């Protein structure tokens, strides 16, 4: 679920693996392995990638959390409220 949400956000924002690697400090080959389900990812690395996305596109973390909550069955309005609280 975390992987799928990350991939969706990355694609939606049109971020390349190379740009994300440069911004996050995570090697491009590791990002590729993570996206292609060839490597598990730690919470720490996921956070580094999300921070990289955020640096490239303001609001990326908010988008990630919103999509994640929606995938868990949370209504769009509630997801927005929860994300706003988490980001405050």
C-alpha positions in Angstrom: 0.0 0.0 0.0 2.8 2.5 0.8 4.7 1.5 -2.3 1.7 1.8 -4.6 0.8 5.2 -3.1 4.4 6.4 -3.5 4.5 5.3 -7.2 1.1 7.0 -7.9 2.3 10.3 -6.4 5.6 10.1 -8.2 3.8 9.5 -11.5 1.1 12.1 -10.9 3.8 14.7 -10.2 5.9 13.6 -13.2 9.0 13.2 -11.2 11.9 11.2 -12.7 13.9 8.8 -10.7 17.0 10.8 -11.4 15.5 14.1 -10.1 14.2 12.3 -7.0 17.6 10.7 -6.4 19.4 14.0 -6.7 16.9 15.7 -4.3 16.5 12.9 -1.8 20.1 11.5 -1.7 18.7 8.0 -2.3 20.5 6.2 -5.2 18.5 6.0 -8.4 19.1 2.3 -8.7 17.6 1.8 -5.2 14.6 3.9 -6.2 14.1 1.7 -9.3 14.4 -1.5 -7.3 11.8 -0.2 -4.8 9.4 0.9 -7.5 9.8 -2.5 -9.3 9.2 -4.4 -6.0 12.7 -5.8 -6.0 13.7 -4.3 -2.7 11.9 -3.6 0.5 12.0 0.0 1.8 12.5 1.2 5.3 10.3 3.9 6.8 13.4 6.1 7.0 14.1 5.7 3.2 10.4 6.3 2.4 10.5 9.5 4.4 13.7 10.6 2.5 11.9 10.0 -0.8 8.8 11.8 0.3 10.9 14.8 1.4 12.6 14.7 -2.0 9.3 14.8 -3.7 8.2 17.6 -1.5 11.3 19.6 -2.3 10.5 19.1 -6.0 6.8 19.7 -5.7 5.4 21.6 -2.8 2.4 19.6 -1.4 3.7 16.2 -2.4 3.6 14.8 1.2 0.1 16.1 1.6 -0.9 14.4 -1.7 0.8 11.2 -0.6 -1.1 11.1 2.8 -4.4 12.0 1.1 -4.1 9.2 -1.4 -3.0 6.8 1.3 -6.0 7.6 3.5 -8.4 7.4 0.5 -7.0 3.9 -0.3 -7.9 2.9 3.2 -11.5 3.9 2.6 -11.4 7.3 4.2 -13.8 9.9 2.7 -12.1 12.6 0.7 -13.3 15.3 3.1 -12.1 13.4 6.2 -8.8 12.6 4.5 -8.2 16.3 3.8 -9.0 17.2 7.4 -6.7 14.5 8.7 -3.8 15.5 6.4 -4.3 19.2 7.4 -4.0 18.2 11.1 -1.0 16.0 10.4 0.8 18.8 8.5 0.1 21.5 11.0 
